[in-house]
Structure formats: structure tokens, C-alpha cells
Amino acid sequence: MKVKITPLNIATAFLLFLAVYIGIYGIKINNSKTLNFSGTICAVFVLFAFVVFVIDMMLRNFFPDTKKLWIIECCFIVLTAVIYLLVK
């Protein structure tokens, strides 16, 4: 099996790193003195990582060429960031 490094692989690794980091060190929300949302935020990042992993596997099946795969996945990441900023 040939291992391909893709942008969504990097995004999945980053999301899993954030989940583990928040799970170990916790997170502080400025206005909340008594509530601890570290477990919830950690679970959300794990869910995001799973979704990104599944999308990566689907795109790998559709685009076997590595160069085309990189272009499509980079466009997907940019589109997702733009939609996030528009909704925010």
C-alpha cells in the first residue's frame, strides 16, 4: 500500500493533535469560571478529524493522481475556510 501525504492528512493530524492537547492541558473559556468544556471541545475536534479523514478517503478514490488530489484538497480547505469566515 502506497502512503500518500495529502493536505487533508495534515489537517487530520492537526485536529487530532488539538484534541489530545486540549484533553491533556484543558482549555479556559474567558467568561466561564465554573464550567469546563474541555471534554466537549476535545470530542468535537475528534469528530472533525474523523469527518476530514473520511472526506480524504473519498477524494483519494475519485482522484488517483497525486497532483490533482493536492489541488482538489487545497481548494476544499480554502472553500471551507471561506465559508467559515462568511458564517462567522
N, C-alpha and C positions, 0 to 999 in steps of 0.2 A: 504494500500500500504506500503510495507516494504522499508525503506530507506537503501540503501547500500552506504557506503563510499568507493570509489574506487580511484586509482591513477589519473585517468582522471578527476574525480570530483575535486580533489585537483588542478590539472593543470588548469581546467576551472576557478576555484575560483581565482587562482593566476593571470591568464591572465585578468580576469575582474578587479581585484584589480589594476594591472598595468595600465589598460585603464582608470580607474577612477582617479588614482594618476596622470597620465600624463594629463588627462583632467583638473584636478584642478590646479596642480602646473606647468604644462608645461614641456618642455624638451628643452635643449640647445644643438645644434649641433656645434661642435668646429669651423669649417671653415665657417659657415654661420652666418653673422652678421645681415642680414636684413630679411632672410626667417624664417618663423615659421611653422614647420611641426607638431606641437603638435596635431592638429585635425586629420591629416592624420595617424599619428602613433597610436593615440587612436582608430581610426576606424579599423586599421589593427589588433590591439590586440582584439577588439570586434569580428572581423571576425574569427580570430584564435580561440577564445573562443567558438564561435558557431560551428566551424568545430570539435573541440575536444569534445564538448557536443554531437554532432550527432554521432561521432565515438563511444563515450561511450555508447550511447543508442543502437547502432547496436551490439556492443560486449556484452552488457547485454542480448540481445535476443539470441545470439549464445551460450553463456556460462552462464547458470543459477547458477552454483556452484560458490560461492564467492571465494574460494581458487584458483580455476582455472582462474577465471576472473582477480584476482590480478596478477597472474603470466603472463597472456597474456598481460594485460595492462602495466605492468612494462617492459616487453620485447618490447612492442610497443614504449614506451617512450625512452628506451635505443637505439633502432634501429633508431628512429627519430633523436636523438642527434648525433649518429654516422654519419648518412647521412648528417646532417647539418655541422658537423666538416669536413667531407670529401669534401663537396662542397665549404666550406669557404676556 
